[in-house]
């Protein structure tokens, strides 16, 4: 994106100009979530990898947003996003 701008080619007697715009590539999931099975009472960790770091991540369960709480821990380090479900129950399926 820092390469965007007005470029010129000046030969003294004539000038050619070009306006360059650089569009950022959209963020993509490069490693999908994996299905997990766990005994009740254990923590479950779900992770995915993204094509860019420091992207705003939102986690959902059955279409409802998950927020950080004692039950859910949300982590993001570089391109890895992780959701930890503490003390899983059958209701977490």
Residue pairs with C-beta under 8 A, 6 or more apart in sequence:
1 22
1 24
3 20
3 22
4 20
4 21
4 22
5 19
5 20
6 17
6 18
6 19
6 20
7 17
7 18
7 19
7 20
8 15
8 16
8 17
8 18
9 15
9 16
9 17
25 51
27 50
27 51
27 52
27 55
28 50
28 51
29 48
29 49
29 50
29 51
30 49
30 50
30 51
30 79
31 47
31 48
31 49
32 48
33 46
33 47
33 48
34 46
36 44
36 45
36 46
38 44
38 88
40 88
40 89
40 90
41 87
41 88
41 89
42 87
42 88
43 84
43 85
43 86
43 87
43 88
44 84
44 85
44 88
44 92
45 82
45 83
45 84
45 85
46 82
46 83
46 84
46 85
47 80
47 81
47 82
47 83
48 80
48 81
49 79
49 80
49 81
50 57
50 79
50 80
50 81
51 79
52 79
53 78
53 79
54 76
55 81
57 74
57 76
57 81
58 65
59 65
59 66
59 72
59 74
59 81
59 83
60 66
61 92
66 72
66 74
66 83
68 74
70 86
71 85
71 86
71 87
72 83
72 84
72 85
72 86
73 83
73 84
73 86
74 81
74 82
74 83
74 84
75 81
75 82
75 83
75 84
76 82
85 92
